[in-house]
Amino acid sequence: MFSPSKLRFNSKLFKKILDVRSSYELSKVRYSDDTPEILKFYSDTPWELDKYPKLSEDDYTRFISKRAMKREPAVTRQISKFEYTYTGALSVLRPYDPELILIPEDESGIVPETLEAVLESRAARGLRMPRLLYVVPTGSNPTGLVIPDHRKKHIYELACKYDFLILEDDPYMFFNYTGVRTVSFLSLDVCGRVLRLDSASKALSAGLRLGWLTAPAPLLARAELHSQAELLHPSTLSQAIILCPARSLRPALAAGAL
């Protein structure tokens, strides 16, 4: 059980948070510019899957709904998700009125064979195929399930075979008591089919409502435009607070020590 009495004040971390240099460095980076690798969640030696082509910039247009970009219901977009899914994601999707395809799970999360059977059945019946799979792979909300690595590889190959993207919502990646970091879908991605969401509000502080997206450049550009319209700009103060301690933690994260 969590005990507040066991908390200790970290003076070094507090000084880094208050360091004005982090705010200055952040102010030099334009909103749409590439930023240095502060935290790294992917592998430099990705899993090879040569039999499927890499997606080009033009390929991504078939995943984008013009009606959805205008905030109109996009009835032609199909989205696969788990049988039990984070309700916040459903709230975001509901205004666009997509067709949600529920995929049953077992005690280890989504079953690739079941997903493949659903895809094969829809293809055989001439139904519209899903364009996106939404998944919380580590500590899935609300079930708490963790998808094994071998299943992730199978699911990713199905994404390549049946032409859909994977939205990996993984804020609980570092809440792991086994000492072994699970493989992310992003680390398997060799064809440009994975969009990964991370959050500082889970691993650092619940009050720091700041997240980031790792995705192919053409999709990032569209996400940036949508973010500017919806949010105007993420909190500069939250970014400045996170920047310095994140850089200090990066070597440990890269080594898997945390």
C-alpha positions, 0 to 999 in steps of 0.5 A, a space after each residue: 500500500 502507498 504510504 505518504 509518510 515514506 515520501 522523501 524530498 529530492 532537493 536535486 530534482 527540485 533545483 533542476 525543475 526550477 532551473 530557468 535554463 530549461 525554459 530558455 532552451 524550450 523557448 528556442 524550439 518552434 512548435 513544429 520543429 524536430 526536438 532532440 531525443 529526450 526520452 527514447 522509446 524505440 529500438 535502433 535495430 527494428 524487427 525486419 519484415 521485408 515482405 511488406 512495403 513501407 508506406 509512402 507519404 501518399 499512402 497515408 491519405 487513404 487513412 484520413 477521412 476528409 469529413 472527419 477533418 471538417 469535424 463531420 461524422 465519418 461513417 466510412 471509417 472503421 476502427 478495431 478496438 478491444 472488447 473493453 476499452 479506455 472510455 476516454 478514447 471512446 469519448 474522443 471518437 464518438 462525435 465522428 460516428 465511426 464503426 467500432 469493431 470489438 475484438 474479444 480478449 483473453 487473460 493475455 489481451 487481444 488474441 491475434 488469431 481472433 483478430 485475424 478471423 474477424 478480418 478474414 470474415 469481413 474481407 470475405 463478405 465484402 465489408 469495409 475493412 478497419 483502418 486503425 487498431 486502438 490498443 493500450 498494450 501495457 496495463 490496459 485500461 480498464 482490464 490491466 492486461 499486458 500483451 505478450 511480445 509474441 502477440 504484438 509481433 503477430 498483430 503488427 504483421 496483421 496490420 501490414 497484411 490487412 492494411 491498417 494502422 496501430 494507435 499504441 496508447 501506452 502511458 503505463 509502460 514504465 510501471 513494470 515490476 518484473 525488471 524486463 521492459 516489454 516490446 513496444 509496437 513502435 519498436 517493431 514498426 518497419 513499415 510506418 504503421 504505428 502511432 505511439 502516445 505517451 504521457 508525463 501525467 502517469 510516470 512523473 506527476 498527475 498534475 503535469 497534463 502533458 503527452 506526446 505523439 511519435 508517428 510518421 511525419 505525414 501523420 504528425 503534420 496533420 495531428 499538429 494542425 488538429 492540436 492547434 485547432 483544439 488546444 491552441 498550444 500545450 502548457 509551456 510551464 509543464 514542458 519546462 518543468 519536465 524538460 530538465 529532469 527528463 534529460 537527467 533520466 534519459 541515460 537510465 531509461 535507455 539502459 532500462 534501469 528504471 
